[in-house]
Amino acid sequence: MFTPTIRRLAGSRAPGLMTAKRRNIDSIPSTDIKILRTVDAVRRWRKPHVFDHRIVSLVPTMGALHDGHLSLIRAAARASHHVVVSIYVNPAQFGISEDLDSYPVTWDADCKTLTALDRQLADDGNNLGRISAIFAPTTEEMYPSGFPGQEVDSKGSFVVMTPISELLEGRSRPTFFRGVATVCMKLFNIVQPEKVFFGQKDVQQSVVIRKMIKDFLLPVELNVIETSRESDGLALSSRNVYLGDRRRRVATVLNHALRAAEKQYSDGVLDRKAVLEAAHSVLTNTLNEQLALDRNQRVKYNVDYISLANPANMEEVTEIDPEAGAILSGAIQMLPVDSLKPGEFAGHKGGPAVRLIDNIVLKPKAKGQ
């Protein structure tokens, strides 16, 4: 029986993966899902599927699986014979002051979740394939020359996509997209998937990956799946566990702000200033309402950015081209609460600052709309 554990994965073996014989391939008990720990193990598993002309898809994750991840896996199972789920907390995606040590790692719970999902896929006749393998490497395996570090000026082998990696999220997290592109290039080279699946929530990431596939002539098809949300609109994220009860109730403010801006576009407004003012108004009014509350009731946040960008390159636009559409996106940082009420749950690891991102794709309009 699997029991949830919270443990750092990066730089160490995933819990439960080592055996006395230090084998490179294992399986989740009572399933056909292989656990692959090394590059060599993946390549040995992958080789026969090339000769059998079986489609292999990859769903890259950092674990702490939620319904958003599962929607990607379901989409991959409908489109391929074999689904590989990678679980690796990539330290290169974290800045030196970010939350690597506290990032939720729930290996046993993730295995239990994937086992249950695989059974559902078996019972659903609409699927082409199933979950065939989990790739759970160590940092030593993923960075064979040694991990080069998280500093901006670290020396090492990186994939750097500019200028897109310097925009929006890249301004606040200058090493983030370098880490994303580098680890994805490694995963694509290791697994050799025909298809990869990413979520729209990380929209700038998907644009980076699309550009990487195009510019490096990679033989892989990118599939971007719609953002999975809670019933109140909050985008699902592994980091939501940090929010706690009070901040969770206010965390929908970013989605509400983007929806207000989206309505401007739906009403025919194309001017950047007018569209974004609608979003900023929601963020400002909500924050003012919170600041008027007592310290043991209020929630505070900082707005990092609200963006209206070209969907091809994430560069800001002054006016929306209705034939191309645009991407509305934003990021806010939910600050730790000032004062807890007796018995109030602050969130995982005591409720540190939480960075929330979200986006809405403004779809192109037909002429005359």
Summary of the structure (lengths in Angstrom):
residues: 369
radius of gyration: 21.3
end to end distance: 56.2
largest distance: 68.7
contacts: 1159
relative contact order: 0.12
helix: 37%
strand: 18%
